[in-house]
């Protein structure tokens, strides 16, 4: 009898504790994190309608085969006309240019399947798209989905951008013209999803993108779960191969992923230019949770910018970093009004060259005829429960271009070559239990 009572008490306690923990799980602004963020069930293709195995419709496999764009697109179109379903890529290598998924269609890659991008840019359509904070005519990605609510990419297979030829061309052009932009050397992205709700990418491997790897624009309720994203830093650098670009989105969860790329792992974007905040094509990022991920080499684990207007309620937590150049990078553009606020970075371990990095971002600076620079700000930023080996703890440059306020460093255990923290650069800077090189500084 006593045992039953004890079990009942323990059960009540556990239920209460779980409820209490959930009640405490809030965004940086104090608002509750919805249950949606804790629901991480992955795609079950059996619930998505008929399966359309591409090899059943005349698509041939083989790394040396001709590009199969039209044949694969025909399967996608058939599925769309028939009321939707799952386009299944079986084991094998399938070469393709730009593919366009329609509403109610999905992509599933079985184990051993490789959807491989053509290394000839002429196999990619030119159309109005979103790139580098602007809406312009540019090359489509390998996998595209626009206004496709509920779109999913799933499976144990790989989407390979086949980027080597593009990377070599970029660096050759940059050597000839150091001022050439990312867009001057024509190259496609790997995955581009826009204007869609309830999107999920799960389990697949995304690798060797010619340009950005995963670009999500004007989407809401996006989950990226258990995805591995890779692009090399050597022997040929994969330029601007960002793992995930979140562009004017709301409610995004990135969980249990591995990212190692030759640029930012996760970059928050939204627009650029002196009037970026009034352009309806642009927008803020709000309610973004990035958790339980592992980072290999990257320029930064989390970057605000460089094309960014307003980032609000951003959480990076329970992650490990290895060889990241920066943990948190705030890119401050003098040609764009920017505000980065309510950002929490917590429960982080590993190593990074810089823990916090804040500098003016001058690459391709353009005031478009205006005389005065645009002032930016960042406030309500908390970095806590961090154990890190790094070169510099605090790499922040003073500038009249932006203001920094209400930052908190708490429970830090840092081994650093440069331990200096200049608290005068941030208004209302709280430092609590900060241990650097074994010395308690605050």
N, C-alpha and C positions, 0 to 999 in steps of 0.2 A: 504494500500500500504506500509506504514511504517512498519507495522507488518510483512509483507512478506519479506521486505528487512532485518529486524532484524533477522527473522528466518533463512534466507539465510546466513547472516553473522555468526550467531551462528553455523550453520551447517558446514560452511567452517572452522571456528575456531576449532570445535570439530574434524573434519577430519585432520586438520593440527596438532592439539595437539596429536591425536592418532598416526599420522605418526612420530611426533617428539619423542614420548615416545618409539615407536618401534625402531626408529633410535638410541636411547640411550640405548636400551636393548642389552648389549654386554657381552661377556664372560670376565673373569678377565684379559685376555691378550689383550682386546680391540677389538677383532674380533666380527662381528655381530652374534647374536644368530639367527639361521635360523627359518623360519616360522614353520617348522616341530615341534618345541618345543611348539608352541602355539596352535597347532591343537590337541584337546583332545577328539575328538569324540570316544565314546566307541564302542565296538564290536556289530555289528548287525548280529546275527547268520543267519538271513534270507538271507544274502548276501553270505553265505559261503557254499552253497550247501545243499544236502540232510541231514536231521536230522536222526540220528540213536539212537533211545531211547533204552537204554541197556536192559530194561525189556521186550522189544519186541523180544529179541533174547536170551531168556532163562536165563538172569541174575536175581538172586533172591535177594530180600532185606531182612534185618533183622540183628540186631547187634549180635545175637547169631548164625547166619548162618555160614556155612563154608566159607573159603576164596574163593573169586570169580575171582581170577587173570586170569585164563585161559579163562573163559567165557567173561570177559570184554575185554581182549586182542583180542579175536576173533572178537568182534564188531569193534575194532579199525582197525584190519587187513582187515575186510570186507569193511569198508569205504575207506581204502587206495586202495584196489584192484578195487573199483568201481569209482575211480576218485576223491575221497576225500569227505569230509562232516564233520558234527558236531556230535560228540559222546555226547549224552545228558544223564545226570544222573538225574532221576526224584526224587521226594520226597521219602525219606527213607534212610536207612543206608546200605552201600555196602562195605564189607570188601575186601581188596585186598593187594597183594604184588606189586612188581615193574611192571609198565605199560610203554609201549614204543609207543609214538605217531609218526606217519609217516608223510612225506610231504603231505600237503593239508588236513590233519586231524586236528580237533580242539576239545577242551573240554569245555562243558557247563554244569554248575550245577544249576538246578532249585531251587527255594526257598524251603527250607526244605530238600534238598539233602545233604547227607554226604558221601563223598568218604573217607573211613577210612582205614588207614594203618594197616596191621597185626603187632602184637607185637612179632611175631616170625621171627627173622632175616633170617631164612632159606627160607622164602617166597620172598626174594629179591635176584635178580641175582647178581653174581660177574662178573665184566667185567672191561675193561680198562676205567677209568674215571678220572676226575679232582677233586682233593681234597687236601686242605691245601697247595696250591701252587706247586703241583706236579701231574704228570700223572701216575697213578698206577692202579693196580687191586684192586678194592674196590667195595662196595655194591652200586647198583643203587639206585636212589631215588624212591619214590612212583610214581611220575609223571615225565617222561623223554621225552625230544624231542631233537633230534640231526639232524642237517642239514634239518631243517623244516622251511624254510622261510615262514613268514606270520602266524606262529603258534599263536593261541590265547587260553587263559583260561578266561572264563567269567561266569557271572551269580550270583545269590544271595545265592548260596549254600556254603558248607564248605568242605575243604580238611583238614582232621584231622589225624595227624601223630600218635595218640595213643601212646604217648611217655613214659608214666609213668613207664612201666616195663624197658625200656631202661635206663631211668634216674636213677632208683634205682640200676640197675646193674653197671652203670658207677661209682656212688659214692661208692658202695661197693668195686669195684675193686680199685678205687683211695685210699680208706682207707687201703687196703692191700698193694698196691704199689703206693706211692705218685708220682712216676715218669712215670706212665702210660700216654700215649698220648691220644688225642681224638680218634685216629684211632685204638688204641689197644682194646678199648671196642667197639665191632662191632655194628654199628647202621646206618640206612639209613637217607638220607636227605628227605625233603618233595617234593620239586620241583627242577629239574635240567634241564636247557635249554642251549644247546651248539651249536656253529658254525651256527647260524641262524640270519637272518635279518628280520626286520619288525615284531617284536614280541610284543604282548600286553597281559597283565594280568589285568583284570578289575573286580572290585566289590566283588569278592569272599572273604571269610574269610579263612585264613590259620592259623592253630593252632596246638599246642602240637607236634611240630616236634621232633623226636628223636635226631636230630643233626641240622645242618643248615637248615633254613626254605626255602629260595628261593636263588638258586645259578645260576647265569647267567655267562656263560663262552664263550669268543670269539664270542660275539654277537654284532650286530650293529643295531641301531634304535630300541630301546626297550622302551616301555611305561608301567609303572605300575601305574594304576589309581584307586583310590578309594578302595584300598585293605586294609583289616584289618588283622593284623598279631599279634598273641599272643602266648606266652609260659610263664609259671609261674616261679617266683622266690621263691615261697613258696606254700605249705609246703615242697614240693620236688622241688629243683632247676632243671630247664631244662638246662643242661650244653651245652654251645656252640650253643645255639639256635638262632644264628644271624637271624635277620628278612630278610635282603637282602644282599647277597654277590655279588658284581660286580667285575668280574674277567677278566681283559684284554678285556675290551669292549669300544665301541665308540658310542656316542650319546645315552644317557640313560636319561629318564625323570621319576622321582618318584614324584607323585602329589596326593594330597588329600587322603593320606593314614594315618592309625593309626598303630603305632608299639609299642609293649610292650613285651620285651623278656629278658631272663636272659643271655644276652651277648650284642654285638654291634647291634644297630638298622640297620645301614648301614655301611658295611665295604668294602673298596676298596682293592682288591687283585690283584695279577698278577704274583706271583712267589717268590721263596726264594732260598737262597744258594749263595755261592761265585761267581758262574758263571750264576746266574739267568738272567742277562741282555743279555746274548748271546744265551740262549736257545729259539728256535723258538716256543716251547710250551707255553712260557710265553708272557707277553706283557703289555703295558701301558693301563691305563684308561684315556680317553680323552673326553671332552665335556659331563659332567655329571651335570644335574640340579635336585636338590631335593628341592621341594617347596610346601608350603601350607599343610604341614603335622602336625600331632599331635603325640607327643611321650609320652608314659607312662614310667614305669621303664625300664631302659636299662643301659648297661655299658657305652655306648657313643652314642650320636645322629649321629655323623659322625666320622669314624675312617679311617685313612690311615694306612694300615697294618693289621695283622702283616706280611702276605705274600704279599709284594707289591714292585714294582720296580719304576714305574714312574706314577704319577697322575698329570694330566694337565688340566686346565680349569674346576675346580670343584666349583659348586655353591650350597650353602645351604641357603635358604631364606624363609622368611614369615612362620616360623614354631613356634610352641609352645612346650615347654619341661616341663615335670613334673616328678621329681624324677630321672632324668638322673644322672649318676655318673659323666659324662663328656659331655660337649657340642662338643668340637673338640679335638680329640686325635690323635697325631702323634706318631705312634709306630716306633721306630728306631732300626732296627736289626743290630747288629754288624757283622753278618755273610752274609749280603746281601747289595749290592750297591743300594741305594734308593734315589729318588729325588721327593719331593712333591712340586709342584709350581703352581702359579696362582690359588689360592684358596680364595673364598670369602664366608664369613658367615655373613648374614645381616638380619635385621628385625626379631629378635628373642625375644621371651618373655617367662617368666616362671621361673623355678628353676633347678639348676644342682649343684652338689657338686663342680665341677671344670669347669671353663669356657674354659681355654686353658690348655692342659695337654701334655707335651712332655718329654718322658723318654726313655732310652734304653730299648729294649724289648729282654729279655734274655731267654724266655721260649723255651726249646728244642734247645738251641743254638748249632750250628754245623758248623764249618769251613771246614769240610770234608778234613782234613789233611793240609790245608793251615795255615800259621803261623800268618799272619797279618789280623787284623780286616778290614772290608770293611767300608769306610767312606760314610756317607750319608749327605743329605742336604735338607733344605726346605726354599723356598724363595717366595716373592710376595704373602704373606698371609694377607688378610684384614678381620678384624672383626669390624662391624659397625652397628649402630642403634640397639643396644641390651639393653634390660631391663631385668635384671636377679637377682635372689637371689641365692647366692652360698656360699660354704664354702671357696673356694680359687678362686681368679680371675686368678692368674698366677701361675700354677704349672709346672714350667720348670726346668729341671735339666741340669746343665752345664756338658758337656762331650766332650772329644777330638774325640769321634766317629763321631760326626756330626756338621754341621754348620747351623746356622739360620740367615737369613738376609732379609731385606726389608719387615718387618711386619708393619702393621698399625692397631692401635686401634682408632676408631673414633665414637663419639656420643654414649658413653656407660653410662648407668645409672645402677650401680651395688650396691646391698646390699651384703656385704661379711663379713664372720668371719675373714678372712685373706685378707687384702687389698693390700698387698705388691706386687709391680711390679718391678722386677729387670731388668731395661732396658739394663744393660750392657751385658746380655746374648744373645742379638740379635743385629747384626750389622744393622745399618740404621733402627732403630726402631722409627716409628712416632706415637706419642700419641696426639690426638686432641679432646678436649671437653670430657674428661674422668672424670665422676662423680662417686665416690665410697663412700658409706655411707653418702651421702649428701655433701661430700667435693670434690671440683674440684681440681684434682691432676695435670692435664695438660690442 
